[in-house]
Amino acid sequence: MKHILRTRANHGRGVILAAVLLSLLVVMMLGAELTEAIVQHHRQSRLAEDRQQALWIAESALQRAAHALAKSPDYQGETWRVPAEVLGSGRAGVAAIAVKPAAGSATQRRIAVQAYYPDDPVQRTLYEREMILN
């Protein structure tokens, strides 16, 4: 009889241990899912920030080209590197500016800008803008 009581007690402890281990497994899986969701949210936020910065670089590049054309009508464009210190972000940006005559007009110029942020050959965001100027 004594042996049967010990077996039942050990069996009860085994069930409790299995329940605790199963609970820990569930908590760990929930923690991993939460961590993954936070990492994904951080990546999406960073991408949105990069897109916004590329947009502002493109807009600034259009204004830069318009100003350069006002000073020199033979301005054809440039590669404008924007230092990280100017952007205040720790990462630099770049804009490729191309100025060509607009189709069908001798006086109008077409400004095309490709802005990249950050200035990295692999992980970067592209924003393109165009403008016709008289």
C-alpha positions as CSV (number, residue, x, y, z in Angstrom):
1,M,0.0,0.0,0.0
2,K,2.9,2.3,0.8
3,H,4.4,1.7,-2.6
4,I,1.1,2.6,-4.3
5,L,0.8,5.9,-2.4
6,R,4.4,6.9,-3.5
7,T,3.6,6.1,-7.1
8,R,0.5,8.3,-7.0
9,A,2.4,11.1,-5.3
10,N,5.2,10.9,-7.9
11,H,2.6,10.8,-10.7
12,G,0.9,13.9,-9.2
13,R,4.3,15.7,-9.2
14,G,5.0,14.6,-12.8
15,V,1.7,16.1,-13.9
16,I,2.4,19.4,-12.1
17,L,5.9,19.5,-13.7
18,A,4.5,18.9,-17.1
19,A,1.9,21.6,-16.6
20,V,4.6,24.1,-15.5
21,L,6.8,23.2,-18.4
22,L,3.9,23.6,-20.9
23,S,3.0,26.9,-19.3
24,L,6.6,28.1,-19.7
25,L,6.6,27.0,-23.3
26,V,3.4,29.0,-24.0
27,V,4.8,32.1,-22.3
28,M,8.1,31.8,-24.3
29,M,6.2,31.4,-27.6
30,L,4.1,34.5,-26.8
31,G,7.3,36.4,-25.8
32,A,8.9,35.5,-29.1
33,E,5.8,36.6,-31.1
34,L,5.8,39.9,-29.2
35,T,9.5,40.4,-29.9
36,E,9.0,39.7,-33.6
37,A,6.1,42.2,-33.8
38,I,8.2,44.9,-32.1
39,V,11.1,44.3,-34.5
40,Q,8.8,44.4,-37.5
41,H,7.2,47.6,-36.3
42,H,10.6,49.2,-35.8
43,R,11.6,48.2,-39.4
44,Q,8.4,49.7,-40.8
45,S,8.9,52.9,-38.9
46,R,12.5,53.2,-40.1
47,L,11.4,52.6,-43.7
48,A,8.7,55.3,-43.4
49,E,11.3,57.7,-42.0
50,D,13.7,56.9,-44.9
51,R,10.9,57.5,-47.4
52,Q,10.1,60.8,-45.9
53,Q,13.8,61.9,-45.8
54,A,14.2,60.8,-49.5
55,L,11.1,62.9,-50.4
56,W,12.6,66.0,-48.7
57,I,16.0,65.5,-50.4
58,A,14.2,65.2,-53.8
59,E,12.2,68.4,-53.1
60,S,15.3,70.2,-52.0
61,A,17.2,69.0,-55.1
62,L,14.4,70.4,-57.3
63,Q,14.8,73.8,-55.6
64,R,18.6,73.6,-55.9
65,A,18.3,72.9,-59.7
66,A,15.8,75.7,-60.2
67,H,18.1,78.2,-58.4
68,A,21.1,76.9,-60.4
69,L,19.2,77.4,-63.7
70,A,18.2,80.9,-62.7
71,K,21.9,81.7,-62.2
72,S,23.2,79.7,-65.2
73,P,20.9,78.7,-68.1
74,D,23.4,76.1,-69.3
75,Y,23.2,74.1,-66.0
76,Q,22.7,70.4,-66.8
77,G,22.5,68.9,-63.4
78,E,24.8,67.3,-60.8
79,T,25.1,64.6,-58.2
80,W,24.3,66.4,-54.9
81,R,25.6,64.7,-51.8
82,V,23.9,65.8,-48.6
83,P,26.1,65.2,-45.6
84,A,24.7,63.4,-42.5
85,E,25.4,66.5,-40.4
86,V,23.0,68.6,-42.6
87,L,20.3,66.0,-42.3
88,G,20.8,65.6,-38.6
89,S,20.3,61.8,-38.9
90,G,23.7,60.3,-38.8
91,R,23.3,59.1,-42.4
92,A,24.0,60.9,-45.7
93,G,21.7,61.2,-48.7
94,V,22.3,61.8,-52.4
95,A,20.3,63.3,-55.3
96,A,21.0,62.8,-59.0
97,I,19.8,65.9,-60.8
98,A,19.4,65.9,-64.6
99,V,18.3,69.0,-66.5
100,K,17.2,68.7,-70.2
101,P,15.1,70.7,-72.6
102,A,11.4,70.0,-72.2
103,A,9.9,68.2,-75.2
104,G,8.3,70.6,-77.7
105,S,9.7,73.8,-76.1
106,A,12.8,75.7,-76.6
107,T,12.5,77.8,-73.4
108,Q,11.3,75.2,-70.9
109,R,13.6,72.8,-69.0
110,R,12.7,69.4,-67.5
111,I,14.3,68.8,-64.2
112,A,14.4,65.1,-63.1
113,V,15.6,64.1,-59.6
114,Q,16.4,60.7,-58.2
115,A,16.9,61.0,-54.4
116,Y,18.4,58.2,-52.4
117,Y,18.3,57.9,-48.6
118,P,20.5,56.7,-47.0
119,D,23.4,56.9,-49.5
120,D,24.0,53.2,-49.4
121,P,24.3,50.9,-52.4
122,V,22.2,48.1,-51.0
123,Q,19.7,49.4,-48.4
124,R,18.3,52.7,-49.6
125,T,15.1,54.3,-50.5
126,L,14.5,56.0,-53.9
127,Y,12.2,58.9,-54.4
128,E,11.8,60.4,-57.9
129,R,10.5,63.8,-58.8
130,E,10.2,65.9,-62.0
131,M,9.4,69.5,-62.7
132,I,9.1,71.6,-65.9
133,L,10.5,75.1,-65.6
134,N,10.2,78.1,-67.9
